[in-house]
């Protein structure tokens, strides 16, 4: 019985030391991880609205009002160049096949989509994961900010061509883009 108690105490000590080391490591890496995420978000904003020199977040009250109608909107930025507004970058998180898909959409002041990028997602690699390729997200560039659909056959002025076998992922990205367009229109009223 005493051997079991000794063994239990040793295991408890090992667990406490391991948990403490993990907690310290987590605290030490939390800042650099967030910094890397912020840098990736800034790079994505610059990619989808290349004419902008800086990005100013939309104030919290306006963002909350937009989120009450467009629930997948998580961030909205005004892109500025030379002090003038050149467009908006809106991040949405619609549900895809594997969960939430982070969609970053750029829309210029004239109402044209300037770019779409995909952030974090859990779509199936090699199938739904194709949403992260230029061949897919490049279809949105230059489209007019209106309701965009998904076609299994061919791309048009108001539809993008779905990925064969990954229609759910294609629809998720398009849903995120449509939510961003709705938010853009709300910001321009």
C-alpha positions as CSV (number, residue, x, y, z in Angstrom):
1,X,0.0,0.0,0.0
2,X,2.8,2.3,0.9
3,X,4.5,1.6,-2.5
4,X,1.3,2.7,-4.3
5,X,1.3,5.9,-2.3
6,X,4.9,6.7,-3.1
7,X,4.3,6.0,-6.8
8,X,1.2,8.2,-6.7
9,X,3.1,11.0,-5.1
10,X,5.9,10.7,-7.7
11,X,3.4,10.8,-10.5
12,X,1.7,13.8,-9.0
13,X,5.0,15.7,-8.7
14,X,5.8,14.8,-12.4
15,X,2.4,16.0,-13.5
16,X,2.7,19.3,-11.5
17,X,6.1,20.1,-12.9
18,X,5.0,19.2,-16.5
19,X,1.8,21.4,-16.2
20,X,3.9,24.3,-14.8
21,X,6.4,24.1,-17.6
22,X,3.6,24.0,-20.2
23,X,1.9,27.0,-18.6
24,X,5.1,29.0,-18.6
25,X,5.8,28.0,-22.3
26,X,2.2,29.0,-23.2
27,X,2.7,32.5,-21.6
28,X,6.0,33.0,-23.3
29,X,4.7,32.1,-26.8
30,X,1.3,33.9,-26.5
31,X,2.7,37.3,-27.6
32,X,4.8,36.1,-30.6
33,X,1.9,33.9,-31.8
34,X,-0.5,36.8,-31.7
35,X,2.1,39.0,-33.4
36,X,2.4,36.5,-36.3
37,X,-1.4,36.3,-36.6
38,X,-1.6,40.1,-36.8
39,X,1.2,40.2,-39.4
40,X,-0.6,37.6,-41.5
41,X,-3.9,39.6,-41.2
42,X,-2.2,42.8,-42.3
43,X,-0.6,41.0,-45.3
44,X,-4.0,39.6,-46.3
45,X,-5.6,43.0,-46.1
46,X,-2.8,44.5,-48.2
47,X,-3.3,41.7,-50.8
48,X,-7.0,42.2,-51.2
49,X,-6.9,46.0,-51.3
50,X,-3.5,46.8,-52.7
51,X,-4.3,50.5,-53.3
52,X,-4.5,51.2,-49.5
53,X,-1.6,52.6,-47.6
54,X,-3.1,52.0,-44.2
55,X,-6.1,50.3,-42.7
56,X,-8.3,51.9,-40.0
57,X,-10.6,49.6,-38.1
58,X,-14.3,50.5,-38.2
59,X,-15.4,51.8,-34.8
60,X,-16.9,49.2,-32.4
61,X,-20.4,50.6,-32.4
62,X,-20.6,50.5,-36.2
63,X,-19.1,47.0,-36.3
64,X,-21.7,45.8,-33.7
65,X,-24.5,47.2,-35.7
66,X,-23.2,45.4,-38.9
67,X,-22.8,42.2,-36.9
68,X,-26.4,42.3,-35.8
69,X,-27.4,41.8,-39.5
70,X,-24.4,40.0,-40.9
71,X,-23.4,37.6,-38.1
72,X,-20.3,36.1,-39.8
73,X,-18.6,39.5,-40.0
74,X,-15.7,39.6,-37.5
75,X,-13.6,42.6,-38.7
76,X,-14.0,45.6,-40.9
77,X,-11.3,48.0,-42.0
78,X,-11.4,51.2,-44.1
79,X,-8.5,51.3,-46.5
80,X,-7.0,54.7,-46.9
81,X,-4.5,56.2,-49.3
82,X,-3.3,59.8,-49.0
83,X,-6.0,60.4,-46.4
84,X,-8.8,59.4,-48.7
85,X,-10.9,56.2,-48.4
86,X,-10.1,53.7,-51.2
87,X,-12.2,50.8,-50.0
88,X,-13.0,48.3,-47.3
89,X,-11.6,45.0,-46.1
90,X,-14.0,42.8,-44.3
91,X,-13.3,39.5,-42.7
92,X,-16.1,36.9,-42.3
93,X,-16.2,33.4,-40.9
94,X,-18.9,31.4,-42.7
95,X,-19.4,27.7,-42.0
96,X,-17.7,25.3,-44.5
97,X,-17.5,21.5,-44.7
98,X,-14.9,21.3,-42.0
99,X,-16.0,24.2,-39.9
100,X,-15.5,28.0,-40.0
101,X,-13.7,29.4,-43.0
102,X,-11.9,32.8,-42.6
103,X,-12.7,34.9,-45.7
104,X,-11.0,38.2,-46.2
105,X,-12.7,40.4,-48.9
106,X,-11.6,43.7,-50.4
107,X,-14.1,46.0,-52.0
108,X,-13.1,49.4,-53.5
109,X,-15.2,52.6,-53.1
110,X,-16.7,52.0,-56.6
111,X,-18.2,48.7,-55.4
112,X,-15.9,46.3,-57.2
113,X,-14.3,43.3,-55.5
114,X,-10.6,43.9,-55.4
115,X,-9.6,40.5,-54.0
116,X,-10.5,37.6,-51.8
117,X,-8.1,35.6,-49.6
118,X,-8.7,32.6,-47.4
119,X,-7.3,32.5,-43.9
120,X,-7.6,29.7,-41.4
121,X,-9.9,26.8,-42.4
122,X,-10.4,23.0,-41.8
123,X,-11.5,22.1,-45.3
124,X,-10.4,18.7,-46.7
125,X,-6.8,19.0,-48.1
126,X,-6.7,18.5,-51.8
127,X,-10.4,19.0,-52.2
128,X,-12.1,21.8,-50.2
129,X,-8.6,23.1,-49.5
130,X,-8.4,24.2,-53.1
131,X,-10.3,27.4,-51.9
132,X,-6.9,28.7,-50.9
133,X,-5.5,28.7,-54.5
134,X,-5.4,31.6,-56.9
135,X,-7.4,29.6,-59.4
136,X,-10.4,29.6,-57.1
137,X,-10.3,32.9,-55.1
138,X,-9.1,34.8,-58.2
139,X,-12.6,34.4,-59.7
140,X,-14.0,37.1,-57.4
141,X,-11.6,39.9,-58.4
142,X,-13.3,42.6,-60.5
143,X,-16.9,41.4,-59.8
144,X,-19.4,44.0,-58.9
145,X,-20.5,44.1,-55.3
146,X,-23.9,42.3,-55.7
147,X,-25.3,38.9,-54.8
148,X,-22.8,36.4,-56.1
149,X,-23.8,32.8,-56.7
150,X,-22.1,29.5,-57.2
151,X,-22.3,27.5,-60.5
152,X,-21.2,23.9,-61.0
153,X,-20.9,24.6,-64.8
154,X,-19.1,27.9,-65.6
155,X,-18.1,31.2,-64.2
156,X,-20.3,34.3,-65.2
157,X,-20.5,37.9,-64.2
158,X,-22.6,37.0,-61.1
159,X,-21.4,33.5,-60.4
160,X,-18.1,31.7,-59.6
161,X,-17.4,28.2,-60.7
162,X,-17.5,25.7,-57.8
163,X,-14.7,23.3,-57.1
164,X,-15.7,19.9,-58.3
165,X,-16.5,17.7,-55.3
166,X,-16.2,20.6,-52.9
167,X,-19.4,22.6,-53.5
168,X,-19.9,23.2,-49.8
169,X,-16.5,24.8,-49.5
170,X,-17.2,26.9,-52.6
171,X,-20.6,28.0,-51.2
172,X,-19.0,28.8,-47.8
173,X,-16.5,31.2,-49.4
174,X,-19.2,32.8,-51.6
175,X,-21.4,33.2,-48.5
176,X,-18.6,35.0,-46.7
177,X,-18.1,37.2,-49.7
178,X,-21.8,38.0,-49.9
179,X,-21.9,38.8,-46.2
180,X,-18.9,41.2,-46.7
181,X,-20.8,42.8,-49.6
182,X,-23.8,43.3,-47.3
183,X,-21.5,44.9,-44.7
184,X,-19.9,47.1,-47.3
185,X,-23.3,48.4,-48.4
186,X,-24.3,49.0,-44.8
187,X,-21.0,51.0,-44.3
188,X,-21.8,53.1,-47.4
189,X,-25.3,54.2,-46.3
